Amino acid sequence: MTTQSLLDAVPVARVGRFRSPNVLAWVVAASPGKLAAAAFAVAVAFAFASQLVGVGYFESDVTLSLRAGSPLVLHLPLGFLTQLNYGPWFLFGAPVLLLFAAFAYRDTLHRADQHCGISFQTVSQGRAMVALSAATLAFFVWQNVGAELRDYDRLALGWVQAPMLARAVAKSPAVDLTRLAKRLDRLRINETYVMPSNIVTAVARLRMVPNAKLGVPFWTFVIAVKIAHAVWQALVVYLSALMLVWSVLVSRRITDEQIAENGISWFKRPVVYMLIVAVIANLFCIARFIANAAKGSFGAFDQYAGLLCLLPGVSALMGAAFVLFRAYQVAPQRVERFSSGPIKPVLLLWFVTVAAFAYLLSGYLSPAAQAQVEAVARPCSAIAEAIGHVLKVISGAA
C-alpha cells in the first residue's frame, strides 16, 4: 500500500475541494440522526458485551471500620450497567449529546455560512484546528485508557476491578481491601464524607460474584469503552474551541448592512445547541462524581481532566458575548433581543447544572466551604418561599 493510499484511507473532513485529517470534525459533520443512532448502537453492543465478559451487573456490601465513629456498611452496585457514567450514560446521554453537537455543526454550515460566509466546517480546515483535534483526541485516549493501565492494581471498587474481586472472593468471601493496599479516596455517604485517614479497614462482601476473568476479551472491552469515552469527551472540548474561534471570526465580519439585511437571529441556534450540549455534559460530570465518590474512587488526575467537559457552556456564552458586543457597536438600533426564544430555559438549565456540580465538588474539596454556602443560601431560600407565599395570597385575593 502506498503512502498516498494510506492518507486517502484516513477519515477526513471535506471542506470544498480541500480535505484535512480532522477525525473529530469528520465525526461531528455526520448526519445528526445517523450519528445518534450509531452512538446508541455502540451503547447496546457495550451492554451485551459487558454481560459476556462478566462485568455487566454485580453488587457489594462494604463494611468500614473507623478510627472515630461506628462502623458503616455501604451497599454499592458496581456493574457496568449500573454505574451512571458508563451503561446509562452510553445508552441515554451520549447519543443525545452527539445529536445536538451535530446539529450545532450542521446549523453553521447551512445557515451561518449563508449570512457571514463562515461555518464550523470552514474553521475546522485550519492547521491549528486540525492539530488541536489530534492533540485533544490523543490526550483523552491517554488519560482514559492510561488511567486503567496505570492504576489497575491500586483501584479498589468498580466494574473494571471485577476480575480481581472474583479471584479474591474465591479465596475468602470477605475481601479486605485495605490489606490488599487498594486505594480509597474520600467516600461520600449520606451527604457527608469519610476521610481515608479515618478508615481502619474496608471489607467487601460481594452479593453477586462477577464471572469475569483477565484476558483478551476483558481488556478488549475495557479499551473499547475507554476509547468511546475519549472520543465524545475530546469532541466536546474540540467543539468548544471551534465555537469560540468561529464566534471571533464571525464578529469580525459583522457590518451594519449585514445586520440590516439578516439581523443576528441566525447566530442564536448554534448557541442554543451548544448550551444543550453543555447541559448534557454537565449532567455527565454530576453522574460521574456521584458514582465515583460513592465508592471512593474520585480524586485521580483523569477525574479532574474530565472537567474539561464543562467548557461548551463557557465557550457558547463567550462566543455570544463577542458577537453581541460587535453587533451593538456596529448597529445598536438594529439588534433584536437575543434572549428571546428557547435560549432562556436552556441557559437556566445550564446554570442550574453548573451550580449543582460546583456544590457537590465544593463538598468534596472542602466540607467547611460547602457549609458556608449552605448558610448563605438558607436565608435566600426562606425569602424566596416568603415571596412565593405572598404572590399566592395576592393571586388568590384577585
C-alpha positions as CSV (number, residue, x, y, z in Angstrom):
1,M,0.0,0.0,0.0
2,T,1.4,3.4,-1.0
3,T,1.7,6.4,1.3
4,Q,-0.9,8.2,-0.7
5,S,-3.4,5.3,-0.4
6,L,-2.8,5.3,3.4
7,L,-3.6,9.0,3.5
8,D,-6.7,8.5,1.4
9,A,-7.9,5.9,3.9
10,V,-7.8,8.3,6.8
11,P,-11.2,9.8,7.8
12,V,-11.2,13.4,6.7
13,A,-13.4,16.4,6.9
14,R,-14.3,17.7,3.5
15,V,-14.2,21.5,3.0
16,G,-14.9,22.4,-0.6
17,R,-12.2,20.9,-2.6
18,F,-9.9,20.6,0.4
19,R,-9.5,17.7,2.7
20,S,-7.9,17.5,6.2
21,P,-7.3,14.5,8.5
22,N,-9.5,16.0,11.2
23,V,-11.1,13.0,12.8
24,L,-13.3,14.9,15.3
25,A,-14.6,17.2,12.6
26,W,-15.4,14.1,10.5
27,V,-17.4,12.6,13.3
28,V,-19.4,15.7,14.2
29,A,-20.0,16.5,10.5
30,A,-22.1,13.3,10.1
31,S,-25.9,13.4,9.8
32,P,-27.2,14.1,13.4
33,G,-29.7,11.3,13.2
34,K,-27.2,8.8,11.9
35,L,-24.6,9.9,14.5
36,A,-27.0,9.5,17.4
37,A,-28.2,6.1,16.0
38,A,-24.6,4.9,15.7
39,A,-23.8,6.0,19.3
40,F,-26.9,4.1,20.6
41,A,-25.9,1.0,18.6
42,V,-22.5,1.2,20.2
43,A,-24.1,1.5,23.6
44,V,-26.3,-1.5,23.1
45,A,-23.2,-3.5,21.9
46,F,-21.4,-2.4,25.1
47,A,-24.4,-3.6,27.2
48,F,-24.4,-7.0,25.7
49,A,-20.6,-7.3,25.7
50,S,-20.5,-6.3,29.4
51,Q,-22.6,-9.3,30.2
52,L,-20.5,-11.6,28.0
53,V,-17.2,-10.6,29.8
54,G,-18.9,-10.9,33.2
55,V,-18.9,-7.2,34.4
56,G,-22.5,-6.2,33.5
57,Y,-24.1,-6.4,36.9
58,F,-22.8,-7.2,40.4
59,E,-23.1,-5.7,43.9
60,S,-21.1,-5.5,47.0
61,D,-21.5,-4.6,50.7
62,V,-18.5,-2.8,52.1
63,T,-18.0,-2.6,55.8
64,L,-15.9,0.3,57.0
65,S,-14.2,0.2,60.4
66,L,-13.4,3.7,61.5
67,R,-10.9,5.2,63.9
68,A,-13.6,7.7,65.1
69,G,-17.2,6.6,64.9
70,S,-19.3,3.5,64.5
71,P,-18.7,1.0,61.6
72,L,-20.5,1.8,58.4
73,V,-22.0,-0.6,55.8
74,L,-22.2,0.6,52.2
75,H,-24.3,-1.2,49.6
76,L,-22.7,-0.5,46.2
77,P,-23.9,-1.5,42.7
78,L,-20.7,-1.9,40.8
79,G,-21.6,-3.3,37.4
80,F,-21.1,-1.6,34.0
81,L,-24.8,-1.4,33.5
82,T,-25.5,0.3,36.9
83,Q,-22.6,2.8,37.0
84,L,-24.2,6.1,36.0
85,N,-21.2,7.2,34.0
86,Y,-21.0,4.0,31.9
87,G,-24.0,1.9,30.9
88,P,-26.8,4.5,31.5
89,W,-24.6,7.3,30.0
90,F,-23.8,5.4,26.8
91,L,-27.4,4.4,26.3
92,F,-29.1,7.7,27.1
93,G,-26.6,10.5,27.5
94,A,-24.0,10.2,24.7
95,P,-26.5,9.7,21.8
96,V,-28.4,12.9,22.7
97,L,-25.2,14.9,23.3
98,L,-23.8,13.8,19.9
99,L,-27.2,14.6,18.2
100,F,-27.1,18.2,19.4
101,A,-23.4,18.6,18.7
102,A,-24.0,17.6,15.1
103,F,-27.0,20.0,15.0
104,A,-24.7,22.8,16.0
105,Y,-22.1,21.9,13.4
106,R,-24.7,21.5,10.6
107,D,-26.6,24.7,11.5
108,T,-23.5,26.8,11.0
109,L,-23.0,25.0,7.6
110,H,-26.5,25.7,6.3
111,R,-27.4,29.0,7.9
112,A,-24.4,30.9,9.3
113,D,-22.3,30.2,6.2
114,Q,-25.0,31.9,4.1
115,H,-25.1,35.0,6.2
116,C,-21.5,35.6,7.2
117,G,-19.6,33.3,4.8
118,I,-18.0,31.1,7.5
119,S,-19.0,27.9,9.3
120,F,-17.6,25.4,11.7
121,Q,-16.5,23.4,8.7
122,T,-14.6,26.3,7.3
123,V,-12.8,26.9,10.6
124,S,-12.0,23.2,11.1
125,Q,-9.8,23.1,8.0
126,G,-7.2,25.4,9.5
127,R,-4.0,23.7,10.5
128,A,-4.3,24.9,14.1
129,M,-7.7,23.2,14.4
130,V,-6.5,20.0,12.8
131,A,-3.6,19.9,15.3
132,L,-5.9,20.7,18.2
133,S,-8.3,17.9,17.1
134,A,-5.4,15.4,17.0
135,A,-3.9,16.6,20.3
136,T,-7.3,16.6,22.1
137,L,-8.2,13.1,21.0
138,A,-4.7,11.8,21.9
139,F,-4.9,13.4,25.3
140,F,-8.3,11.9,26.2
141,V,-7.3,8.5,24.9
142,W,-4.2,8.6,27.0
143,Q,-6.0,9.7,30.2
144,N,-8.9,7.3,29.8
145,V,-7.0,4.2,28.8
146,G,-3.9,5.1,30.7
147,A,-5.7,5.6,34.0
148,E,-6.8,1.9,34.0
149,L,-3.4,0.6,32.9
150,R,-1.6,2.7,35.5
151,D,-3.9,2.3,38.4
152,Y,-5.5,-1.1,37.9
153,D,-3.7,-2.8,40.8
154,R,-4.3,0.1,43.2
155,L,-8.0,0.7,42.5
156,A,-10.5,-1.0,44.8
157,L,-14.0,-0.9,43.5
158,G,-15.6,-0.7,40.1
159,W,-16.6,-2.9,37.1
160,V,-13.0,-2.9,35.8
161,Q,-11.9,-4.5,39.1
162,A,-14.4,-7.3,38.7
163,P,-11.7,-10.0,37.8
164,M,-9.6,-9.0,40.9
165,L,-12.7,-9.2,43.2
166,A,-13.7,-12.5,41.7
167,R,-10.3,-14.0,42.4
168,A,-10.2,-12.6,45.9
169,V,-13.7,-13.9,46.7
170,A,-12.7,-17.4,45.5
171,K,-10.1,-17.4,48.4
172,S,-12.3,-15.7,51.0
173,P,-15.9,-14.4,51.0
174,A,-14.7,-11.3,52.8
175,V,-12.2,-9.2,50.8
176,D,-10.1,-6.9,53.0
177,L,-9.4,-4.0,50.6
178,T,-7.0,-2.2,52.9
179,R,-4.9,-5.4,53.4
180,L,-4.6,-5.6,49.6
181,A,-3.4,-2.0,49.5
182,K,-6.3,-0.8,47.5
183,R,-6.8,2.9,47.1
184,L,-9.8,4.5,48.7
185,D,-10.3,8.3,48.4
186,R,-13.0,10.2,50.3
187,L,-16.2,8.2,50.4
188,R,-19.5,10.2,50.0
189,I,-22.1,8.7,52.4
190,N,-25.4,10.4,53.0
191,E,-24.2,13.9,52.0
192,T,-21.1,13.6,54.3
193,Y,-17.6,12.3,53.6
194,V,-15.5,9.6,55.3
195,M,-11.8,10.6,55.0
196,P,-9.2,7.9,54.1
197,S,-7.3,8.6,57.3
198,N,-10.3,7.7,59.3
199,I,-10.7,4.2,57.7
200,V,-9.0,1.3,59.6
201,T,-10.3,-1.5,57.4
202,A,-12.6,-1.7,54.4
203,V,-14.0,-5.2,53.9
204,A,-16.1,-6.1,50.8
205,R,-18.6,-8.9,50.6
206,L,-20.0,-9.5,47.1
207,R,-23.7,-10.1,46.9
208,M,-23.2,-11.3,43.3
209,V,-19.8,-12.6,42.2
210,P,-18.9,-11.4,38.7
211,N,-17.9,-14.1,36.2
212,A,-15.0,-12.0,34.9
213,K,-11.5,-13.1,34.1
214,L,-8.5,-11.2,32.9
215,G,-7.8,-11.9,29.3
216,V,-8.1,-10.6,25.7
217,P,-11.9,-10.3,25.7
218,F,-11.9,-8.4,29.0
219,W,-9.2,-6.0,28.1
220,T,-10.6,-5.5,24.6
221,F,-13.9,-4.5,26.2
222,V,-12.2,-2.1,28.7
223,I,-10.1,-0.4,26.0
224,A,-13.1,-0.1,23.6
225,V,-15.2,1.6,26.4
226,K,-12.4,3.9,27.4
227,I,-11.8,4.9,23.8
228,A,-15.5,5.6,23.3
229,H,-15.4,7.8,26.3
230,A,-12.3,9.5,25.0
231,V,-13.9,10.3,21.6
232,W,-17.0,12.0,22.9
233,Q,-15.0,13.9,25.6
234,A,-12.5,15.1,23.0
235,L,-15.3,16.0,20.7
236,V,-16.9,18.2,23.3
237,V,-13.7,20.0,24.1
238,Y,-12.8,20.4,20.4
239,L,-16.3,21.7,19.7
240,S,-15.9,24.3,22.5
241,A,-12.7,25.6,20.9
242,L,-14.4,25.6,17.5
243,M,-17.3,27.6,18.8
244,L,-15.1,30.2,20.3
245,V,-12.9,30.6,17.2
246,W,-15.9,30.7,14.9
247,S,-17.6,33.4,17.1
248,V,-14.5,35.6,17.0
249,L,-14.2,35.3,13.2
250,V,-18.0,35.9,12.8
251,S,-17.8,39.0,15.0
252,R,-15.1,40.5,12.7
253,R,-17.4,40.1,9.7
254,I,-20.5,41.8,11.1
255,T,-21.4,45.0,9.4
256,D,-24.3,47.5,9.6
257,E,-25.5,46.4,6.1
258,Q,-25.5,42.7,7.1
259,I,-27.4,43.3,10.3
260,A,-30.0,45.4,8.4
261,E,-30.4,42.6,5.9
262,N,-30.2,39.4,8.0
263,G,-30.1,40.5,11.7
264,I,-28.3,38.1,14.0
265,S,-31.0,35.6,14.7
266,W,-29.1,33.1,12.6
267,F,-26.4,33.1,15.4
268,K,-28.8,32.0,18.1
269,R,-29.4,28.4,17.1
270,P,-25.7,27.3,17.3
271,V,-25.5,29.0,20.7
272,V,-28.7,27.1,21.9
273,Y,-27.4,23.8,20.5
274,M,-24.1,24.3,22.3
275,L,-25.8,25.1,25.6
276,I,-27.8,21.9,25.3
277,V,-24.6,20.0,24.7
278,A,-23.2,21.8,27.8
279,V,-26.2,20.8,29.9
280,I,-25.8,17.2,29.0
281,A,-22.0,17.3,29.6
282,N,-22.7,18.9,33.0
283,L,-25.1,16.1,33.8
284,F,-22.4,13.6,32.9
285,C,-19.9,15.3,35.3
286,I,-22.5,15.2,38.1
287,A,-23.3,11.5,37.4
288,R,-19.6,10.5,37.3
289,F,-18.9,12.4,40.5
290,I,-21.8,10.7,42.4
291,A,-20.9,7.3,41.1
292,N,-17.2,7.6,41.9
293,A,-17.4,9.4,45.2
294,A,-19.8,6.7,46.5
295,K,-17.1,4.1,46.0
296,G,-14.1,6.2,47.0
297,S,-12.5,6.5,43.5
298,F,-12.9,10.2,42.8
299,G,-9.8,12.4,43.0
300,A,-7.4,11.0,40.5
301,F,-6.0,13.1,37.6
302,D,-8.3,11.6,35.0
303,Q,-11.3,12.6,37.0
304,Y,-10.2,16.3,37.1
305,A,-9.1,16.2,33.5
306,G,-12.7,15.2,32.6
307,L,-13.8,18.6,34.0
308,L,-12.8,20.0,30.6
309,C,-16.2,18.7,29.5
310,L,-17.6,21.8,31.3
311,L,-16.2,24.0,28.5
312,P,-19.1,24.0,26.0
313,G,-21.3,26.3,28.0
314,V,-18.4,28.7,28.7
315,S,-17.4,28.9,25.0
316,A,-21.1,29.4,23.9
317,L,-21.6,32.3,26.3
318,M,-18.2,33.9,25.4
319,G,-18.9,33.5,21.7
320,A,-22.4,35.1,22.1
321,A,-20.7,37.9,24.1
322,F,-18.2,38.5,21.2
323,V,-20.9,38.7,18.5
324,L,-23.4,40.7,20.5
325,F,-20.7,43.3,21.6
326,R,-19.7,43.7,18.0
327,A,-23.3,43.9,16.8
328,Y,-24.2,46.6,19.3
329,Q,-21.0,48.5,18.3
330,V,-21.9,48.4,14.6
331,A,-25.7,48.9,14.7
332,P,-27.2,49.2,18.3
333,Q,-30.6,50.3,17.0
334,R,-31.0,47.3,14.7
335,V,-30.0,44.4,17.0
336,E,-33.1,42.4,18.1
337,R,-33.4,40.8,21.5
338,F,-31.0,37.9,21.7
339,S,-32.6,36.4,24.8
340,S,-35.9,35.6,23.2
341,G,-36.9,32.1,22.2
342,P,-35.6,28.9,23.8
343,I,-32.3,30.3,24.9
344,K,-33.7,31.4,28.3
345,P,-34.8,28.0,29.6
346,V,-31.7,26.3,28.2
347,L,-29.4,28.9,29.8
348,L,-31.3,28.4,33.1
349,L,-30.8,24.7,32.9
350,W,-27.1,25.2,32.2
351,F,-26.7,27.5,35.2
352,V,-28.6,25.0,37.5
353,T,-26.4,22.1,36.4
354,V,-23.2,24.1,36.8
355,A,-24.3,25.3,40.3
356,A,-25.3,21.7,41.3
357,F,-21.9,20.3,40.2
358,A,-20.0,23.1,41.9
359,Y,-21.9,22.5,45.1
360,L,-21.1,18.8,45.0
361,L,-17.5,19.4,44.2
362,S,-17.1,22.0,46.9
363,G,-18.3,19.5,49.5
364,Y,-15.7,17.0,48.3
365,L,-12.8,19.5,48.3
366,S,-13.9,21.4,51.4
367,P,-16.9,20.4,53.5
368,A,-16.4,23.6,55.6
369,A,-16.7,25.8,52.4
370,Q,-19.9,23.9,51.4
371,A,-21.4,24.5,54.9
372,Q,-20.8,28.2,54.4
373,V,-22.5,28.1,51.0
374,E,-25.5,26.4,52.6
375,A,-25.6,29.0,55.4
376,V,-25.7,31.8,52.8
377,A,-28.3,30.1,50.7
378,R,-30.6,29.2,53.5
379,P,-31.9,32.8,54.1
380,C,-32.2,33.3,50.4
381,S,-34.4,30.2,50.1
382,A,-36.5,31.4,53.0
383,I,-37.0,34.8,51.3
384,A,-38.0,33.1,48.1
385,E,-40.5,30.9,49.9
386,A,-42.0,34.0,51.6
387,I,-42.2,35.9,48.3
388,G,-43.9,32.9,46.7
389,H,-46.4,32.7,49.6
390,V,-47.2,36.4,49.2
391,L,-47.8,36.0,45.5
392,K,-50.1,33.1,46.1
393,V,-52.1,35.2,48.6
394,I,-52.3,38.1,46.2
395,S,-53.4,35.9,43.2
396,G,-56.0,34.3,45.4
397,A,-57.4,37.6,46.5
398,A,-57.5,38.8,43.0
